[in-house]
Amino acid sequence: MAITKARVPNVASLVIRHGLLMREAFSVAHTDMAHWFPGHMARGLKKMQTKLKSVDCVIEVHDARIPVSGRNPQFEKRLGLTTLKPHLLVLNKMDLIDMSNKNRIMRYYADQGINNIIFTNCKKPDSKGIKSIIPKVSKLIRESERFNRSEEASYQLMVIGIPNVGKSSLINALRAKHLRRGKATLVGGIPGITQSVLERIKVYEDPTVYLLDTPGVMVPKIKSVEMGLKLALAATIKDHLVGEIDITDYLLYKLNYAGRHSYVDYLKVDEPTDNIQQLLKLSAVRHSWIKKIRDHRGMTEVPDTLLSAGKFLKGFRTGAFGTIILDDIPDPLQK
Ligand SMILES: Nc1nc2c(ncn2[C@@H]2O[C@H](COP(=O)(O)OP(=O)(O)OP(=O)(O)O)[C@@H](O)[C@H]2O)c(=O)[nH]1
C-alpha cells in the first residue's frame, strides 16, 4: 500500500461537523508515490507531437470533478496548447458535478487564458454540450491560420487528456450524434484502455471532421498525496496502485465534510462514521461479503473489506452520493 498513516486521529483534532464527530483535517504521512505512475505514458506524448502538424485543433478532455487537479501541464509545454493550435477544453462528466459552480470554474480558467470551454455528458450524445462541439471547433479553425493544412477541406482534431476522463466516450458520442453510428473506440471504467494513437475516426460530414483518439497521459508529478487521492477517486489512476482503503478513507472524509451521509443506506450501515475500517467491515457483514484467511487457528472467515471498498467507490463514481467537485476552485474575483 502506498500510504502509511496514523488511522486513529489525535482527539484534539476532532470536530463536530454536520452532527458527526470527525477529523478536522485529512492528513496523511506518505512514503512513496512514485509507483502511482505507469511508466509508458511519456511515449504517448511523443507520438502526439509527431501527429500535431496534421491536426487543425486540439480537444483536451478533462474530468469536471477535478478541474484544478491533474490537468497535465506537459500538454501545454510539449503540444503548445493555446499557442500552436486552436484549443478547446472539454470538461466531461458534468452529470457528476454541481453545475452551480460553472461560472466559478470558467473564471478560474479564464484567469489562465483558457476561454474555449464546453461542459459535456458523454452518456447523452443528444445533450447541449455534445451538440455544440463541432460548431465551436469549426469556428475556431476558421478563425485560425491553418498553415500547411490551408488547402485541406476536411478537419482533423486530436483528442487528448489524462487517463479515463472520457476521450473515447466523447468520440463515440460525436459519432452517435452526427453520424448515427455505433462505437468506434473502446471505452472502459479503468484507466489505460486506449493504448496507442489510433487511426482517424470520422465523426461529421460536411465538412468532414476526423478525430484522433490518443492514450491518456498522466501528469508527470503528483504534487501531494491529496492530489493523488483525488485523481484516484476520479479513476484516473488504477485503484490498487494507490490502495482501495486509502482512497475510500479520503472519500469518507470528503462526504462527511460536506454533510453527505447517503452512504449510510447505500452501504447498509446504521449511522455516519468517520472510521473507514469500521464502515467497510460492517458493510461487508451486512452484505455477507466474507473471505477466508489463513491464520494461527487455520482458516478463519473475516469480512471482505475490499469488496465493500469497491462498492463504496462505485457509488461515488456513478453519482450515488450526489454531485461532487473534489477540488476547491480558486476564484480570481476573490484575489
Ligand atoms: N458519468 C459519466 N461517465 C462517463 C462520461 N464519459 C465517460 N464516462 C465513463 O468514464 C469511463 C472512461 O471513459 P473512456 O471513454 O474509456 O475514457 P478515456 O479517456 O478514453 O480512457 P483511457 O483510454 O483510459 O485514457 C467509462 O466508464 C465511461 O463510461 C460522462 O460524461 N459521464
The ligand as a Gaussian input file, in Angstrom:
#p B3LYP/6-31G(d) Opt

LIG

0 1
 N      -20.921000       9.677000     -15.657000
 C      -20.211000       9.799000     -16.783000
 N      -19.329000       8.826000     -17.110000
 C      -18.613000       8.971000     -18.249000
 C      -18.760000      10.102000     -19.088000
 N      -17.897000       9.962000     -20.129000
 C      -17.251000       8.794000     -19.949000
 N      -17.673000       8.190000     -18.817000
 C      -17.182000       6.921000     -18.262000
 O      -15.804000       7.110000     -17.919000
 C      -15.070000       5.916000     -18.134000
 C      -13.868000       6.188000     -19.019000
 O      -14.297000       6.517000     -20.329000
 P      -13.337000       6.355000     -21.609000
 O      -14.055000       7.000000     -22.747000
 O      -12.868000       4.961000     -21.765000
 O      -12.103000       7.267000     -21.148000
 P      -10.703000       7.504000     -21.894000
 O      -10.275000       8.885000     -21.528000
 O      -10.829000       7.210000     -23.352000
 O       -9.817000       6.411000     -21.163000
 P       -8.292000       5.930000     -21.472000
 O       -8.346000       5.257000     -22.816000
 O       -8.037000       5.014000     -20.335000
 O       -7.412000       7.113000     -21.425000
 C      -16.068000       4.906000     -18.727000
 O      -16.554000       4.107000     -17.665000
 C      -17.169000       5.791000     -19.288000
 O      -18.430000       5.140000     -19.340000
 C      -19.710000      11.131000     -18.704000
 O      -19.893000      12.168000     -19.338000
 N      -20.385000      10.908000     -17.533000

